[in-house]
Amino acid sequence: MTTDVIKEATIPKTIHYCWFGGNPLGPDEMACIESWKKYLPGYEIKLWNENNWDVDCCDYVREAYSAKKWAFVSDYARLDIINRYGGIYFDTDVEVVNAIDDILEHGPFLGMETMGLDGGLGTVNPGLGFASCPNDPLLDEVLAEYAGEHFIKSDGSYNEKTIVDRTTEIVNRYARIFPDGFWHANGFTVYPAEYFNPKDYLTGSIVLTDNTRCIHHFSMSWFTPRRKYKHTVYLSLLSKGVPGRIANYIAVFFATVKFKSFH
């Protein structure tokens, strides 16, 4: 594997993960963390929660936390943490199946959740695993998206624009194919789904290749039934080639009708 974009700074070998709300980790989450230790020996593993990260850092996070919407708190927290300290972030339902040292050598990375049509850039999900050095311009830009936003809207409904939507939109501003065949965006290599997301969420089938490093199991431990349904509809539409923003609007509509609530 080669890339044309290599950052001079070294990404710290620290794995960060978030777990808000005070509930204990479940056996599935613990098993995933054990896989990090197995395949990434020598890496520091750092837990972040409301005891060591400021949930009052901005209106969006404070309101999401007060509403007990832990996933949205984590959306912002992971970006802030990696941008402050550098390192690797994994969701707690990410199982590591191969080392990633060679990927880290080539600098910051993100992974595609779904592939675009005809080899185009698909949706980009930081929860699959992403890494950066501190003070990264692209992460600054995603974080700036939240500035001035509220999680609880004036009508009492929730601002459910996900980190996947935000990151995908910003990556698309810079993304281009390099001679190595990979998509790159402002210093990040964006790896195809086979690297970090070989599991089909809709069917449960897993297709591993020599390039696969992680499996995202989509446990959605923080999701309400409504959000799980919305995410299922969203991914189904993406698999049919519907653009991300349109797929999100349609998924929100169907989830609202089904659960008769904008929450």
C-alpha positions as a printed NumPy array, in Angstrom:
array([[  0.   ,   0.   ,   0.   ],
       [  1.345,   3.425,  -0.931],
       [ -0.032,   6.922,  -0.676],
       [  1.139,  10.277,  -1.983],
       [  0.185,  12.146,   1.187],
       [  2.357,  11.51 ,   4.222],
       [  2.247,  13.791,   7.238],
       [  5.606,  14.584,   8.817],
       [  4.208,  14.492,  12.352],
       [  3.727,  11.116,  13.999],
       [  0.236,  10.127,  15.113],
       [  0.342,   9.11 ,  18.798],
       [ -0.294,   5.421,  19.414],
       [ -3.205,   6.148,  21.716],
       [ -6.675,   4.689,  21.173],
       [ -9.442,   6.948,  22.439],
       [-13.031,   5.873,  23.029],
       [-16.096,   7.522,  24.56 ],
       [-18.704,   6.129,  26.932],
       [-21.152,   8.63 ,  28.371],
       [-24.17 ,   8.13 ,  30.602],
       [-22.649,   6.166,  33.465],
       [-23.868,   2.702,  32.477],
       [-21.311,  -0.135,  32.529],
       [-19.825,  -1.405,  29.305],
       [-21.533,  -4.542,  28.039],
       [-19.837,  -7.831,  27.119],
       [-19.812,  -6.986,  23.404],
       [-18.064,  -3.686,  24.038],
       [-15.553,  -5.367,  26.342],
       [-14.825,  -7.993,  23.696],
       [-14.113,  -5.291,  21.123],
       [-11.732,  -3.509,  23.484],
       [ -9.917,  -6.808,  24.075],
       [ -9.414,  -7.069,  20.303],
       [ -7.695,  -3.669,  20.352],
       [ -5.278,  -4.973,  22.973],
       [ -4.661,  -8.159,  21.004],
       [ -3.889,  -6.635,  17.609],
       [ -2.505,  -3.28 ,  18.747],
       [ -0.162,  -4.205,  21.617],
       [  1.675,  -1.321,  23.183],
       [ -0.996,   1.219,  22.323],
       [ -2.383,   3.272,  25.189],
       [ -6.177,   2.962,  25.539],
       [ -7.955,   6.014,  26.936],
       [-11.605,   6.163,  28.079],
       [-13.405,   9.503,  27.933],
       [-16.65 ,  10.266,  29.738],
       [-18.363,  13.063,  31.672],
       [-15.765,  12.725,  34.449],
       [-12.789,  13.771,  32.329],
       [-14.324,  15.653,  29.385],
       [-16.345,  18.878,  29.543],
       [-19.964,  18.188,  28.57 ],
       [-20.67 ,  21.918,  28.981],
       [-18.18 ,  22.889,  26.285],
       [-20.854,  24.247,  23.927],
       [-24.629,  24.593,  23.654],
       [-24.977,  21.6  ,  21.326],
       [-23.162,  19.183,  23.637],
       [-24.731,  20.518,  26.821],
       [-28.237,  20.097,  25.381],
       [-27.518,  16.64 ,  23.931],
       [-26.171,  15.525,  27.296],
       [-29.184,  16.916,  29.175],
       [-31.425,  14.987,  26.766],
       [-29.371,  11.817,  27.426],
       [-28.51 ,  11.508,  23.749],
       [-25.1  ,  10.033,  24.384],
       [-24.326,   9.24 ,  20.749],
       [-24.555,  12.912,  19.789],
       [-22.364,  13.886,  22.745],
       [-19.814,  11.364,  21.528],
       [-20.03 ,  12.719,  17.969],
       [-18.563,  16.024,  19.103],
       [-16.321,  14.636,  21.835],
       [-14.362,  12.305,  19.543],
       [-13.502,  15.145,  17.185],
       [-12.478,  17.448,  20.013],
       [-10.365,  14.781,  21.732],
       [ -8.458,  13.694,  18.634],
       [ -7.942,  17.301,  17.601],
       [ -6.554,  18.167,  21.044],
       [ -4.376,  15.144,  21.718],
       [ -4.004,  13.214,  18.481],
       [ -4.31 ,   9.442,  18.188],
       [ -6.878,   6.922,  17.004],
       [-10.589,   6.843,  17.771],
       [-12.79 ,   3.727,  17.714],
       [-16.45 ,   3.282,  18.521],
       [-16.907,   0.634,  21.224],
       [-18.506,  -1.743,  18.706],
       [-15.408,  -1.816,  16.497],
       [-13.534,  -5.124,  16.497],
       [ -9.928,  -4.959,  15.331],
       [ -8.851,  -7.97 ,  13.257],
       [ -5.463,  -6.824,  11.95 ],
       [ -2.747,  -4.346,  12.88 ],
       [ -2.971,  -0.779,  11.593],
       [  0.649,   0.325,  12.053],
       [  1.265,   0.521,   8.313],
       [ -1.82 ,   2.697,   7.871],
       [ -0.705,   5.053,  10.642],
       [  2.649,   5.434,   8.903],
       [  0.831,   7.088,   6.012],
       [ -0.794,   9.734,   8.168],
       [ -4.348,  10.719,   9.109],
       [ -7.104,   8.402,   7.949],
       [-10.862,   8.019,   7.735],
       [-12.966,   5.119,   6.495],
       [-15.922,   4.853,   4.168],
       [-19.1  ,   3.391,   5.627],
       [-20.522,   2.791,   2.16 ],
       [-18.855,   2.938,  -1.231],
       [-19.917,   5.479,  -3.802],
       [-21.286,   4.456,  -7.162],
       [-18.677,   3.514,  -9.783],
       [-15.835,   3.841,  -7.302],
       [-16.826,   7.309,  -6.149],
       [-16.449,   8.611,  -2.623],
       [-19.081,   7.109,  -0.33 ],
       [-20.274,   8.106,   3.121],
       [-17.457,   8.713,   5.611],
       [-18.001,   7.509,   9.187],
       [-15.462,   8.516,  11.871],
       [-16.946,   5.862,  14.185],
       [-15.355,   3.102,  12.107],
       [-11.977,   4.372,  13.208],
       [-10.074,   7.515,  12.356],
       [ -6.742,   9.015,  13.301],
       [ -4.944,  12.327,  13.196],
       [ -2.269,  14.448,  14.794],
       [ -3.442,  17.331,  16.991],
       [ -4.706,  20.608,  15.525],
       [ -5.789,  19.256,  12.172],
       [ -7.445,  21.731,   9.757],
       [-10.056,  19.254,   8.536],
       [-11.103,  18.35 ,  12.086],
       [-11.201,  22.068,  12.895],
       [-13.644,  22.491,  10.042],
       [-15.956,  19.691,  11.178],
       [-15.918,  21.008,  14.751],
       [-16.734,  24.499,  13.484],
       [-19.96 ,  23.052,  12.046],
       [-21.287,  22.804,  15.594],
       [-20.475,  26.408,  16.539],
       [-23.666,  28.286,  17.313],
       [-25.836,  25.189,  16.824],
       [-28.319,  23.879,  19.35 ],
       [-29.19 ,  20.208,  19.785],
       [-32.678,  21.062,  21.045],
       [-34.474,  23.206,  18.485],
       [-36.913,  25.994,  19.306],
       [-39.867,  23.65 ,  18.667],
       [-38.462,  21.036,  21.064],
       [-37.33 ,  18.647,  18.337],
       [-33.75 ,  17.421,  18.118],
       [-31.003,  18.43 ,  15.715],
       [-30.116,  14.929,  14.533],
       [-27.621,  15.764,  11.836],
       [-25.057,  13.042,  12.417],
       [-21.303,  13.139,  12.421],
       [-21.443,  10.929,   9.316],
       [-23.402,  13.588,   7.414],
       [-21.175,  16.414,   8.645],
       [-17.903,  14.631,   7.921],
       [-19.   ,  13.358,   4.51 ],
       [-20.057,  16.835,   3.404],
       [-16.753,  18.417,   4.439],
       [-14.58 ,  15.613,   3.059],
       [-16.368,  16.008,  -0.274],
       [-15.138,  19.603,  -0.483],
       [-11.551,  18.394,  -0.749],
       [-11.718,  14.78 ,  -1.921],
       [ -9.857,  13.704,  -5.006],
       [ -8.355,  10.49 ,  -6.316],
       [ -4.563,  10.243,  -6.143],
       [ -2.349,   8.056,  -8.34 ],
       [ -2.286,   5.445,  -5.565],
       [ -5.994,   4.824,  -6.243],
       [ -7.137,   6.133,  -2.859],
       [ -9.317,   9.114,  -2.109],
       [ -7.545,  11.896,  -0.222],
       [ -9.013,  14.95 ,   1.486],
       [ -6.929,  17.74 ,   3.001],
       [ -4.232,  15.396,   4.302],
       [ -6.499,  12.442,   5.167],
       [ -6.515,   9.157,   3.295],
       [-10.105,   7.915,   3.021],
       [ -9.998,   4.123,   2.886],
       [-12.557,   1.96 ,   1.067],
       [-15.188,   0.112,   3.098],
       [-13.266,  -3.186,   2.952],
       [-10.674,  -1.702,   5.341],
       [-12.888,  -0.596,   8.231],
       [-16.465,  -1.597,   7.396],
       [-16.667,  -5.059,   5.79 ],
       [-19.996,  -5.83 ,   7.484],
       [-23.265,  -5.265,   5.643],
       [-25.506,  -3.74 ,   8.289],
       [-28.688,  -4.758,   6.473],
       [-27.813,  -8.439,   5.954],
       [-25.211,  -9.009,   8.677],
       [-22.822, -10.627,   6.19 ],
       [-19.104,  -9.937,   6.625],
       [-16.672, -10.054,   3.708],
       [-13.068,  -9.968,   4.913],
       [-10.131,  -9.229,   2.62 ],
       [ -6.386,  -8.993,   3.155],
       [ -6.929,  -5.249,   3.617],
       [ -9.536,  -5.524,   6.381],
       [ -8.401,  -4.04 ,   9.693],
       [-11.633,  -3.642,  11.642],
       [-15.267,  -4.735,  11.724],
       [-17.898,  -2.23 ,  12.78 ],
       [-20.667,  -4.279,  14.369],
       [-23.305,  -1.519,  14.467],
       [-24.403,  -2.341,  18.006],
       [-25.978,   1.144,  18.297],
       [-25.919,   0.755,  22.071],
       [-26.896,   4.391,  22.619],
       [-29.614,   4.464,  19.944],
       [-33.303,   4.709,  20.731],
       [-35.635,   2.407,  18.738],
       [-36.52 ,   5.426,  16.61 ],
       [-32.908,   6.198,  15.752],
       [-32.138,   2.539,  15.012],
       [-35.07 ,   2.487,  12.588],
       [-33.929,   5.771,  11.014],
       [-30.386,   4.451,  10.578],
       [-31.67 ,   1.25 ,   8.969],
       [-33.733,   3.226,   6.454],
       [-30.813,   5.588,   5.851],
       [-28.342,   2.794,   5.064],
       [-30.889,   1.009,   2.902],
       [-31.334,   4.142,   0.797],
       [-27.584,   4.668,   0.544],
       [-27.176,   1.111,  -0.732],
       [-29.601,   2.003,  -3.532],
       [-27.529,   5.   ,  -4.568],
       [-29.593,   7.741,  -2.92 ],
       [-27.347,  10.72 ,  -1.973],
       [-26.6  ,  11.012,   1.744],
       [-28.44 ,  14.258,   2.454],
       [-31.591,  13.13 ,   0.639],
       [-31.403,   9.696,   2.289],
       [-31.223,  11.369,   5.688],
       [-34.285,  13.54 ,   5.034],
       [-36.304,  10.536,   3.871],
       [-35.163,   8.43 ,   6.836],
       [-36.12 ,  11.184,   9.292],
       [-39.555,  11.445,   7.679],
       [-40.281,   7.715,   7.874],
       [-38.974,   7.468,  11.446],
       [-41.128,  10.442,  12.444],
       [-44.227,   8.869,  10.923],
       [-43.518,   5.467,  12.466],
       [-42.803,   6.769,  15.961],
       [-45.034,   9.875,  15.744],
       [-42.337,  12.048,  17.279],
       [-39.584,  14.355,  16.066],
       [-37.454,  13.046,  18.951]])
